[in-house]
C-alpha cells in the first residue's frame, strides 16, 4: 500500500490554521497588555468566528503553497496521441503474474477521517439537542415576571440568560427571598448579557463545538469565551453592588445549589454561577474592583481591521509536496550545451494554413535532420519550445512526453503561435538527431529568440486508477503474444506490439502502459495507483469501441474514447478516482521576435 500524504496535509491544515489565528490573537493581547475581560472576550470571539469561516474562505481564496513533504516521483507515463492508427505504448516485457492473489482494497485515509468525524458529530449534536429540549420545556412552564424578557422557572437553580432570536432572563423560583441588593446585582449581571449579545455568541460557541468537536481549540475557545462573558457582566454587576466580597458570596451560594443538584443536561444559555473555576473567577472579580484595566479602543473597528487580513492569509496558505516528477531538468546555461555554427531564420511565406502543423508540428515528422544540419519549415515558436524542452529535453527522446504538451507552457505571446519561421541550422561537428532537436534547439531559442524560462511544480487534477472492490481481474499475458517496440520501429505486418492498443485489446501491457493509452483521450492525466506489477492483456468492451479518429481529434470523439476505456474498467476489477498529481510547467519569462537572416 502506497502512503498518500494528501489526507495528512489536509488534517494538518484543519488543525494548524485555527491555531495560528489563536496564537496571533494571544500575541496581540499580550503585546498591547489588554486585560479587561470585555476586550479579551471580543478578541477570542473574533477568533471563533474566523475558525467557522475558515473552510469557506479556504474554498474561495487563492493558494500559496508552502512545500512540506517530499513526494516520490510520479510513476504515471503519458504517451502522445497517434492519429490515423492505434495507440502504441512501449514497455519492457516482465514476468507474468499468474498466481498473484487478489488485493484487499482498504478505505483511504480520507475515508477513515470522514467516518471518524461523522461518528462524533451526532453525539455532540444529540447532547446539544437535549439541552435545547430542556430549555424549551423550562420556557413553556415558566411564569412571566415583567414583560417578555424576565421569567421565573422552577426548573433552574441559578439565574440564566438564554435565547437567540428573543433572549430572556430566567430566574429560579426562590428569587423573591433575595434581598433588594442581591436582586439588583443579579438583574444587572443578567441584563448585561442581553445588552452585549452574549447569548448569541454562546450559541456560536455551541455550533463550533458541534462542527469542530475533534479540535481542542474549539472547546478551549468555548470555555474561555463563556468565562470572559461572565467576568464582563460581573464588572457591570459590581457597578451596582460596589462590594466584591458580598458579590462573591452570592456566586458561591448559586454554585453550591448547582453542585448539590448533581449533573444534568446544560441549558443552551449562560448560567450566572457554576462550580467550575469559581475560585479563579472570584480572584478576577477582586482584581476588577481594584481599578480600571486596559481595554481595546473600538473593538468593532480594530478587530475586523486586524482579523480579516489574518483570516485571508490563513485561508490562502496551504501545505504541499516538493516533488521530482519525470520532467526535463532545470535550464542549463548555453555554454554547457552544443550549439549550431550557422543559423538562418526567415519568415515563412507558405500560404498553407496547415504548414505550422503538418510541416512544423510539435513532433519530429516535419523536420529535415541530417548529422550536420537541421531544417525546420514553417514552424511556430510554441512547437519549437515544446519539441526542445519537452520532447527532447536532454538530448534523448523523452519516453514520457506530456499529452498536449502545449498546455504545460505558459506566458506565451500570441505571435509565438500565429507567426511561422523557416529555420536552417548547420554544425561542423555531426550531432545525433535528438541532440539537435533538444539541447541545441534550446540554445538556438535562447540566443536568437532571447527566450528565458523557469519551471513551476503545481498540483493539478488527475484521475487515479485504483483496484475496485473484490480485487483485480486481470489476465496475465502469454510469452510471445506480442513483440516489444524497439527504437520506434513499426511492427511487421500481423505482429502485435506489447503495450499497443489493437482494438479492442491492449496486449502484453503493464498497468503503466494501460494508463498511458487511457491518458491519450482523457481531459487530465491518468496515474496508476494500483501498485500491481507484471504484464497483462486488457480486453476492453468491443461493443463500446468508437470507430475512427482521423485527423485532429474533436472533443466529442475524445470524450467517447475515454468513456470506452472507463466503461471497460469494472470487468477488469479497476476503477477511477479523482485526485491530484504534481506537474511541472514551463513558464516563459521573456521572448522576442528573432532578427531574420
C-alpha positions as CSV (number, residue, x, y, z in Angstrom):
1,X,0.0,0.0,0.0
2,X,1.5,3.4,-1.0
3,X,1.1,6.1,1.5
4,X,-0.7,9.2,0.2
5,X,0.3,12.3,2.2
6,X,-2.6,14.4,1.0
7,X,-5.0,13.4,3.8
8,X,-2.3,14.1,6.4
9,X,-1.7,17.6,4.8
10,X,-5.5,18.2,4.8
11,X,-5.8,17.3,8.5
12,X,-2.7,19.3,9.4
13,X,-4.3,22.4,7.8
14,X,-7.6,21.9,9.7
15,X,-5.6,21.9,13.0
16,X,-2.9,24.4,12.2
17,X,-4.9,27.3,10.6
18,X,-7.2,28.0,13.6
19,X,-4.3,27.5,16.0
20,X,-2.3,30.1,14.0
21,X,-5.2,32.6,14.3
22,X,-5.5,31.9,18.1
23,X,-1.7,32.4,18.5
24,X,-1.9,35.7,16.7
25,X,-4.8,36.9,18.9
26,X,-3.0,35.8,22.1
27,X,0.2,37.6,21.0
28,X,-1.6,40.8,20.2
29,X,-3.4,40.8,23.6
30,X,-0.2,40.2,25.4
31,X,1.7,42.7,23.3
32,X,-0.7,45.6,24.0
33,X,-1.4,44.4,27.6
34,X,-5.1,44.1,27.1
35,X,-6.6,42.8,30.4
36,X,-10.2,43.9,30.6
37,X,-12.5,40.8,30.2
38,X,-14.8,42.6,27.7
39,X,-11.9,43.3,25.3
40,X,-10.5,39.8,25.7
41,X,-14.0,38.3,25.1
42,X,-14.3,40.3,21.9
43,X,-10.9,39.1,20.7
44,X,-11.5,35.5,21.3
45,X,-15.0,35.7,19.8
46,X,-13.4,37.1,16.7
47,X,-11.1,34.0,16.6
48,X,-14.0,31.7,17.0
49,X,-15.9,33.4,14.1
50,X,-12.8,33.2,11.9
51,X,-12.5,29.5,12.8
52,X,-16.0,28.9,11.5
53,X,-15.4,31.0,8.4
54,X,-12.0,29.3,7.5
55,X,-13.5,26.4,5.4
56,X,-15.5,28.9,3.2
57,X,-12.6,31.3,3.0
58,X,-10.2,28.5,2.0
59,X,-12.6,27.3,-0.7
60,X,-12.7,30.7,-2.5
61,X,-9.2,32.1,-1.7
62,X,-6.1,31.7,-3.9
63,X,-3.4,29.3,-2.9
64,X,0.0,30.0,-1.5
65,X,1.6,26.5,-1.2
66,X,4.4,26.0,1.4
67,X,6.5,22.9,0.5
68,X,6.4,20.5,3.4
69,X,6.8,16.8,2.3
70,X,9.0,15.2,-0.4
71,X,6.9,13.0,-2.6
72,X,8.1,10.1,-4.7
73,X,8.3,10.7,-8.4
74,X,5.0,10.2,-10.2
75,X,5.0,6.8,-11.8
76,X,2.4,7.7,-14.4
77,X,3.6,7.7,-18.0
78,X,1.9,9.6,-20.7
79,X,2.1,9.0,-24.4
80,X,1.3,11.4,-27.2
81,X,-1.8,10.7,-29.2
82,X,-1.3,9.0,-32.6
83,X,-3.7,10.0,-35.4
84,X,-4.9,7.6,-38.0
85,X,-3.9,4.4,-36.2
86,X,-3.6,2.5,-33.0
87,X,-2.0,3.9,-29.9
88,X,1.4,2.4,-29.0
89,X,2.9,2.4,-25.6
90,X,6.4,0.9,-25.4
91,X,7.1,-1.2,-22.4
92,X,9.6,-3.8,-21.3
93,X,8.5,-7.4,-21.1
94,X,8.0,-8.6,-17.5
95,X,7.2,-11.9,-15.8
96,X,3.5,-12.7,-15.9
97,X,1.7,-12.6,-12.5
98,X,-0.4,-15.7,-13.0
99,X,-0.6,-16.6,-9.3
100,X,-1.0,-13.0,-8.0
101,X,-3.6,-13.1,-5.2
102,X,-6.4,-10.6,-5.2
103,X,-5.6,-7.5,-3.3
104,X,-7.7,-6.3,-0.4
105,X,-9.0,-2.7,-1.0
106,X,-8.7,-0.7,2.1
107,X,-10.5,2.6,2.6
108,X,-8.4,5.6,2.0
109,X,-7.1,7.8,4.9
110,X,-9.7,10.4,3.8
111,X,-12.5,7.9,4.1
112,X,-11.3,7.0,7.6
113,X,-11.2,10.7,8.5
114,X,-14.8,11.2,7.3
115,X,-16.0,8.1,9.2
116,X,-14.3,9.3,12.4
117,X,-15.8,12.8,12.0
118,X,-19.3,11.6,11.4
119,X,-19.0,9.2,14.4
120,X,-18.5,12.1,16.8
121,X,-20.7,14.8,15.3
122,X,-24.1,13.1,16.1
123,X,-23.1,12.5,19.7
124,X,-22.2,16.2,20.3
125,X,-25.3,17.3,18.4
126,X,-27.5,15.0,20.5
127,X,-26.1,16.5,23.7
128,X,-26.8,20.0,22.5
129,X,-30.3,19.0,21.3
130,X,-31.0,17.6,24.8
131,X,-30.1,21.0,26.3
132,X,-32.3,22.8,23.8
133,X,-35.3,20.5,24.6
134,X,-34.7,21.2,28.3
135,X,-34.7,24.9,27.6
136,X,-37.9,24.8,25.6
137,X,-39.6,22.8,28.4
138,X,-38.4,25.3,31.0
139,X,-39.8,28.2,28.9
140,X,-43.1,26.5,28.4
141,X,-43.5,26.1,32.2
142,X,-42.1,29.5,33.2
143,X,-44.1,32.3,34.7
144,X,-43.7,35.9,33.3
145,X,-42.4,38.4,35.9
146,X,-42.1,41.6,34.0
147,X,-42.8,41.7,30.3
148,X,-41.4,39.1,28.0
149,X,-37.7,39.4,28.9
150,X,-37.9,38.3,32.6
151,X,-39.5,35.0,33.6
152,X,-39.5,32.6,36.6
153,X,-38.9,28.9,36.3
154,X,-38.8,26.1,38.9
155,X,-36.6,24.0,36.5
156,X,-33.4,26.1,37.2
157,X,-31.3,26.7,40.2
158,X,-29.3,29.8,39.2
159,X,-30.2,32.8,37.1
160,X,-29.7,32.1,33.4
161,X,-29.6,34.3,30.3
162,X,-30.7,32.3,27.2
163,X,-32.3,32.6,23.8
164,X,-31.0,33.6,20.4
165,X,-33.8,35.4,18.5
166,X,-35.6,36.7,21.6
167,X,-33.1,36.4,24.5
168,X,-34.6,36.4,28.0
169,X,-33.5,36.2,31.7
170,X,-34.8,33.2,33.7
171,X,-34.8,33.5,37.5
172,X,-35.1,30.5,39.9
173,X,-38.4,30.1,41.8
174,X,-36.9,31.4,45.1
175,X,-35.8,34.8,43.8
176,X,-38.4,36.6,45.9
177,X,-36.4,35.7,49.1
178,X,-33.4,37.6,47.9
179,X,-32.5,40.9,49.4
180,X,-33.0,44.0,47.2
181,X,-29.3,44.4,46.8
182,X,-29.0,40.8,45.5
183,X,-31.9,41.3,43.1
184,X,-30.2,44.5,41.7
185,X,-26.9,42.6,41.4
186,X,-28.4,39.6,39.6
187,X,-30.6,41.6,37.3
188,X,-27.6,43.9,36.5
189,X,-25.5,40.8,35.6
190,X,-28.1,39.0,33.5
191,X,-29.4,42.0,31.6
192,X,-25.8,42.9,30.8
193,X,-25.6,39.6,28.9
194,X,-28.6,40.6,26.9
195,X,-27.2,44.0,26.1
196,X,-23.9,42.6,25.0
197,X,-25.4,39.8,22.8
198,X,-23.7,37.1,24.9
199,X,-26.5,34.6,24.3
200,X,-26.0,34.7,20.6
201,X,-22.2,34.4,21.0
202,X,-22.9,31.4,23.3
203,X,-24.9,29.8,20.5
204,X,-22.0,30.4,18.2
205,X,-19.7,28.5,20.6
206,X,-22.0,25.6,20.7
207,X,-22.1,25.5,16.9
208,X,-18.3,25.4,16.8
209,X,-18.3,22.6,19.3
210,X,-20.5,20.5,17.0
211,X,-18.7,21.3,13.8
212,X,-15.1,21.1,15.3
213,X,-15.8,18.6,18.0
214,X,-12.5,16.9,17.4
215,X,-10.5,20.2,17.7
216,X,-9.3,21.1,21.2
217,X,-9.2,24.7,20.3
218,X,-13.0,24.8,19.7
219,X,-13.6,23.6,23.3
220,X,-11.0,25.9,24.8
221,X,-12.4,28.9,23.0
222,X,-16.0,28.0,24.1
223,X,-14.9,27.7,27.7
224,X,-12.8,30.9,27.6
225,X,-15.5,33.0,25.9
226,X,-18.1,31.8,28.4
227,X,-15.8,32.7,31.3
228,X,-15.0,36.1,29.9
229,X,-18.6,36.8,29.2
230,X,-19.4,36.2,32.9
231,X,-16.5,38.3,34.0
232,X,-17.6,41.1,31.7
233,X,-21.1,41.1,33.3
234,X,-19.5,40.8,36.8
235,X,-18.0,44.1,36.1
236,X,-21.4,45.5,35.3
237,X,-22.9,44.0,38.5
238,X,-20.1,45.4,40.7
239,X,-21.1,48.9,39.5
240,X,-24.4,48.3,41.4
241,X,-23.2,46.4,44.5
242,X,-19.7,48.0,45.0
243,X,-18.8,45.1,47.2
244,X,-16.7,42.3,45.7
245,X,-16.9,40.2,48.8
246,X,-20.7,40.3,49.0
247,X,-20.9,39.7,45.3
248,X,-18.6,36.6,45.6
249,X,-20.8,35.2,48.4
250,X,-23.8,35.5,46.0
251,X,-21.9,33.5,43.4
252,X,-20.9,30.9,45.9
253,X,-24.5,30.4,47.0
254,X,-25.6,29.8,43.5
255,X,-22.7,27.5,42.7
256,X,-23.4,25.4,45.8
257,X,-27.0,24.9,44.8
258,X,-25.9,23.7,41.3
259,X,-23.3,21.3,42.8
260,X,-25.8,19.8,45.2
261,X,-28.3,19.1,42.4
262,X,-25.8,16.9,40.6
263,X,-25.1,16.5,36.8
264,X,-27.8,17.4,34.2
265,X,-28.1,18.5,30.6
266,X,-26.9,22.1,30.2
267,X,-29.3,24.8,29.1
268,X,-28.2,26.5,25.9
269,X,-27.5,29.7,27.8
270,X,-25.3,31.4,30.3
271,X,-25.7,30.4,34.0
272,X,-24.6,33.1,36.4
273,X,-22.6,30.7,38.6
274,X,-21.2,27.2,38.3
275,X,-18.8,25.3,40.4
276,X,-16.0,25.2,37.7
277,X,-13.1,27.5,38.3
278,X,-15.1,29.7,40.7
279,X,-12.1,30.4,42.8
280,X,-10.2,31.9,39.8
281,X,-13.3,33.9,38.9
282,X,-13.5,35.4,42.3
283,X,-9.9,36.4,42.1
284,X,-10.7,38.2,38.8
285,X,-13.6,39.9,40.5
286,X,-11.4,41.4,43.2
287,X,-8.9,42.4,40.5
288,X,-11.7,44.3,38.7
289,X,-12.6,46.1,41.9
290,X,-9.1,47.4,42.3
291,X,-9.2,49.8,39.4
292,X,-9.7,50.1,35.6
293,X,-8.0,47.6,33.3
294,X,-6.7,48.3,29.8
295,X,-9.3,47.9,27.1
296,X,-9.3,47.7,23.3
297,X,-10.4,51.1,21.8
298,X,-13.3,50.5,19.4
299,X,-13.1,46.7,19.2
300,X,-15.8,46.7,16.5
301,X,-13.3,48.5,14.2
302,X,-9.9,47.3,15.4
303,X,-10.7,43.5,15.4
304,X,-12.1,43.4,11.8
305,X,-9.1,45.5,10.5
306,X,-6.6,43.2,12.2
307,X,-8.6,39.9,11.8
308,X,-9.7,40.0,8.1
309,X,-6.1,40.1,6.7
310,X,-5.1,37.3,9.1
311,X,-8.1,35.2,8.1
312,X,-7.3,35.7,4.4
313,X,-3.6,34.8,5.0
314,X,-4.5,31.6,6.9
315,X,-7.0,30.6,4.2
316,X,-4.5,31.1,1.4
317,X,-1.6,29.3,3.0
318,X,-1.5,25.6,2.0
319,X,0.9,22.8,2.6
320,X,2.3,21.0,-0.4
321,X,4.8,18.5,-1.5
322,X,8.2,19.0,-3.0
323,X,8.4,16.6,-5.9
324,X,10.7,15.5,-8.6
325,X,8.3,14.1,-11.3
326,X,9.8,12.8,-14.6
327,X,10.2,16.2,-16.2
328,X,13.0,18.0,-18.0
329,X,15.8,19.2,-15.7
330,X,16.5,22.8,-15.0
331,X,17.5,25.0,-17.9
332,X,21.3,24.8,-18.4
333,X,23.4,27.8,-19.4
334,X,24.0,27.9,-23.2
335,X,27.7,27.3,-22.7
336,X,27.0,23.8,-21.3
337,X,25.3,22.7,-24.4
338,X,26.5,22.2,-28.0
339,X,25.2,24.8,-30.4
340,X,24.8,25.3,-34.2
341,X,27.6,27.1,-36.0
342,X,25.3,28.8,-38.5
343,X,21.6,29.6,-38.1
344,X,19.3,31.1,-40.7
345,X,15.8,32.3,-39.6
346,X,13.4,33.6,-42.1
347,X,9.6,34.3,-42.0
348,X,7.5,31.6,-43.6
349,X,5.7,32.7,-46.8
350,X,3.9,29.5,-47.4
351,X,0.1,30.3,-47.5
352,X,-0.8,26.8,-46.5
353,X,-2.6,27.3,-43.1
354,X,-1.6,23.8,-42.1
355,X,2.1,24.4,-42.5
356,X,2.6,25.1,-38.9
357,X,1.1,21.8,-38.1
358,X,1.9,19.3,-40.9
359,X,5.4,20.7,-41.7
360,X,6.3,22.3,-38.5
361,X,4.3,20.5,-35.8
362,X,5.5,19.5,-32.4
363,X,6.5,16.1,-33.5
364,X,9.6,15.2,-35.5
365,X,7.8,14.4,-38.7
366,X,8.2,17.9,-40.1
367,X,12.0,18.1,-39.5
368,X,14.6,17.5,-42.1
369,X,17.5,16.3,-40.0
370,X,20.9,15.0,-41.1
371,X,24.1,14.5,-39.0
372,X,25.2,18.2,-39.5
373,X,22.1,20.0,-40.5
374,X,18.5,20.7,-39.2
375,X,15.9,22.3,-41.3
376,X,12.5,23.3,-39.9
377,X,9.8,24.5,-42.3
378,X,7.1,27.0,-41.3
379,X,7.4,26.2,-37.6
380,X,5.7,28.3,-34.9
381,X,7.7,29.1,-31.8
382,X,5.3,27.2,-29.4
383,X,6.0,24.0,-31.3
384,X,9.8,24.6,-31.2
385,X,9.7,25.1,-27.4
386,X,7.5,22.0,-27.0
387,X,10.0,20.0,-29.0
388,X,13.1,21.3,-27.4
389,X,12.1,21.4,-23.7
390,X,9.5,18.6,-23.5
391,X,10.1,16.0,-26.3
392,X,13.9,16.0,-26.4
393,X,15.0,17.9,-23.2
394,X,18.3,16.1,-22.5
395,X,19.4,15.1,-26.0
396,X,17.4,11.9,-25.7
397,X,13.8,11.2,-26.7
398,X,11.6,11.8,-23.7
399,X,10.0,8.4,-23.1
400,X,7.2,10.2,-21.2
401,X,6.3,13.3,-23.2
402,X,3.2,15.0,-21.8
403,X,0.0,14.8,-23.7
404,X,-1.0,18.1,-25.2
405,X,2.4,19.5,-24.1
406,X,1.5,23.0,-25.2
407,X,-0.8,23.1,-22.1
408,X,2.3,22.8,-20.0
409,X,3.8,26.0,-21.4
410,X,2.5,29.3,-20.0
411,X,3.2,33.0,-20.7
412,X,3.4,32.7,-24.5
413,X,2.6,35.9,-26.5
414,X,0.1,35.3,-29.2
415,X,2.7,35.7,-32.0
416,X,4.5,32.6,-30.8
417,X,1.5,30.6,-32.1
418,X,0.5,32.6,-35.2
419,X,3.8,33.6,-36.7
420,X,5.9,30.9,-38.5
421,X,9.5,30.7,-39.4
422,X,11.8,28.7,-41.6
423,X,14.9,27.6,-39.7
424,X,18.0,26.2,-41.3
425,X,20.8,25.4,-38.9
426,X,24.2,23.6,-39.5
427,X,27.0,22.4,-37.4
428,X,30.5,21.3,-38.4
429,X,30.5,18.7,-35.7
430,X,27.9,16.0,-36.5
431,X,25.4,15.5,-33.7
432,X,22.7,12.9,-33.0
433,X,19.3,13.9,-34.1
434,X,17.8,14.1,-30.5
435,X,20.7,16.4,-29.6
436,X,19.8,18.8,-32.4
437,X,16.1,18.8,-31.7
438,X,16.6,19.2,-28.0
439,X,19.6,21.0,-26.3
440,X,20.9,22.6,-29.5
441,X,17.4,23.9,-30.3
442,X,17.2,25.2,-26.7
443,X,20.4,27.2,-27.3
444,X,19.1,28.5,-30.6
445,X,15.9,29.7,-28.9
446,X,17.8,31.4,-26.1
447,X,20.3,33.1,-28.5
448,X,18.0,34.2,-31.3
449,X,14.6,34.5,-29.6
450,X,16.1,35.7,-26.3
451,X,14.0,33.0,-24.6
452,X,14.1,32.9,-20.8
453,X,12.1,30.4,-18.8
454,X,11.6,29.0,-15.4
455,X,9.7,25.9,-14.1
456,X,7.0,25.6,-11.6
457,X,5.6,22.5,-10.0
458,X,1.9,22.5,-9.0
459,X,-0.7,20.0,-8.0
460,X,-3.2,19.6,-10.9
461,X,-6.4,17.4,-11.1
462,X,-5.8,13.9,-12.3
463,X,-7.6,10.5,-12.5
464,X,-6.2,7.8,-10.2
465,X,-6.5,4.2,-11.4
466,X,-7.2,2.0,-8.3
467,X,-8.4,-1.5,-7.5
468,X,-12.1,-1.9,-7.3
469,X,-14.0,-3.8,-4.5
470,X,-13.4,-7.5,-5.0
471,X,-9.8,-7.2,-6.3
472,X,-8.4,-7.0,-9.8
473,X,-9.5,-9.4,-12.5
474,X,-6.5,-9.2,-14.9
475,X,-5.4,-11.7,-17.5
476,X,-1.6,-12.3,-17.4
477,X,-0.1,-12.0,-20.9
478,X,1.4,-15.1,-22.5
479,X,5.0,-15.1,-23.6
480,X,5.3,-14.5,-27.4
481,X,1.8,-13.0,-27.7
482,X,3.3,-9.6,-28.7
483,X,6.7,-8.1,-29.6
484,X,8.3,-5.1,-27.9
485,X,8.5,-1.8,-29.9
486,X,12.2,-1.2,-30.5
487,X,13.5,2.4,-31.2
488,X,10.1,3.4,-32.6
489,X,10.3,0.8,-35.4
490,X,6.9,-0.1,-36.6
491,X,6.0,-3.8,-36.2
492,X,5.9,-6.2,-39.1
493,X,2.5,-6.9,-40.6
494,X,0.4,-9.1,-38.4
495,X,2.6,-8.5,-35.3
496,X,1.2,-7.0,-32.1
497,X,3.3,-4.5,-30.2
498,X,3.4,-5.0,-26.4
499,X,1.6,-2.2,-24.8
500,X,-0.1,-1.1,-28.0
501,X,-3.9,-0.8,-28.5
502,X,-5.1,-3.2,-31.1
503,X,-8.9,-2.7,-30.6
504,X,-10.5,-3.9,-28.6
505,X,-7.5,-5.3,-26.7
506,X,-4.2,-4.0,-25.3
507,X,-1.7,-6.9,-25.4
508,X,1.3,-7.5,-23.1
509,X,0.9,-4.2,-21.2
510,X,1.8,-3.1,-17.7
511,X,-0.7,-1.0,-15.7
512,X,1.6,1.9,-16.6
513,X,1.1,1.2,-20.3
514,X,-2.7,0.9,-19.8
515,X,-3.0,4.4,-18.1
516,X,-0.9,5.9,-20.9
517,X,-3.3,4.6,-23.5
518,X,-6.2,6.0,-21.5
519,X,-4.5,9.3,-20.9
520,X,-4.5,9.9,-24.6
521,X,-8.2,10.5,-24.5
522,X,-8.7,11.9,-21.0
523,X,-9.1,15.6,-20.2
524,X,-6.5,15.2,-17.5
525,X,-3.6,12.9,-16.6
526,X,-4.3,9.3,-15.5
527,X,-1.9,7.8,-13.0
528,X,-1.6,4.2,-11.8
529,X,-2.2,3.8,-8.1
530,X,-2.9,0.1,-8.1
531,X,0.7,-1.0,-7.2
532,X,0.3,-4.1,-9.4
533,X,3.4,-5.2,-11.3
534,X,3.6,-7.6,-14.3
535,X,2.2,-7.6,-17.9
536,X,-1.4,-8.3,-18.8
537,X,-3.8,-8.5,-21.7
538,X,-6.5,-5.9,-21.3
539,X,-9.7,-7.0,-23.3
540,X,-11.9,-3.9,-23.5
541,X,-15.6,-3.6,-24.3
542,X,-15.8,-4.4,-28.0
543,X,-19.4,-3.3,-28.2
544,X,-18.4,0.2,-26.9
545,X,-15.4,0.8,-29.1
546,X,-15.7,4.1,-31.1
547,X,-14.8,4.0,-34.8
548,X,-12.1,6.1,-36.4
549,X,-10.1,9.1,-35.2
550,X,-8.7,10.5,-38.5
551,X,-7.0,13.9,-38.2
552,X,-7.4,16.3,-35.3
553,X,-9.5,14.7,-32.6
554,X,-12.7,16.6,-31.8
555,X,-13.6,17.0,-28.2
556,X,-16.7,14.8,-28.6
557,X,-14.6,12.0,-30.1
558,X,-12.0,12.3,-27.3
559,X,-14.8,12.0,-24.7
560,X,-16.2,9.0,-26.5
561,X,-12.9,7.2,-26.5
562,X,-12.2,8.0,-22.8
563,X,-15.7,6.7,-22.0
564,X,-14.8,3.5,-23.9
565,X,-11.8,2.9,-21.6
566,X,-13.6,4.0,-18.4
567,X,-16.6,1.7,-19.0
568,X,-14.3,-1.3,-19.5
569,X,-12.7,-0.9,-16.1
570,X,-15.3,-2.8,-14.0
571,X,-14.7,-6.1,-15.7
572,X,-11.0,-5.6,-15.1
573,X,-11.6,-5.1,-11.4
574,X,-10.4,-1.5,-11.6
575,X,-11.9,2.0,-11.1
576,X,-11.1,5.6,-11.5
577,X,-11.0,8.2,-8.7
578,X,-10.4,11.9,-8.8
579,X,-7.1,13.1,-7.3
580,X,-4.1,15.4,-7.8
581,X,-0.6,15.0,-9.0
582,X,2.4,17.3,-9.0
583,X,3.1,18.6,-12.5
584,X,5.9,20.8,-13.9
585,X,5.0,23.8,-16.1
586,X,7.4,25.8,-18.3
587,X,6.7,29.5,-17.7
588,X,8.1,31.9,-20.3
589,X,9.7,35.0,-18.6
590,X,10.9,36.7,-21.8
591,X,10.9,36.1,-25.5
592,X,11.4,38.3,-28.6
593,X,10.9,38.0,-32.3
594,X,14.1,36.9,-33.9
595,X,16.3,39.0,-36.2
596,X,16.0,37.3,-39.6
597,X,18.8,36.4,-41.9
